[in-house]
Amino acid sequence: MHPRYRSPDVAIICYTALAFALSVRSSFEGLVVLSNVAVFLMYLLCFASVWPLVRRPKSPDEHGLSFPGMQLIPAFAIAGVLWLFGSPNPGTRLAGLR
């Protein structure tokens, strides 16, 4: 952490250097695939982090969305992301082109 700005300066510098190196040495298609994999990985992590929140018991004064089968939603979302990871061209599959 940067002592003055409280930002992750080392992570920002490493990410910038990696992005620059990949943009210079890789093709555009490779960067698109890498970007999509990173986005899918972030979705996977977000869906996995929702699971403990859904299972946590609520206090009586807490209001929130609750419905039967709510614990299954993160599992279906994770399964969907894993299915997209396994597909050769997720964009064409979702668009119905294959």
LINDABEL-V962005 format. One record per helix or strand of 3 or more residues. SS is the DSSP state (alpha for helix, beta for strand). FROM is the first residue (numbers start at 1). TO is the last residue. If there is no record, write none. Layout:
# LINDABEL-V962005
ss=SS from=FROM to=TO
ss=SS from=FROM to=TO
This chain:
# LINDABEL-V962005
ss=alpha from=9 to=25
ss=alpha from=28 to=55
ss=alpha from=72 to=86
ss=alpha from=90 to=94
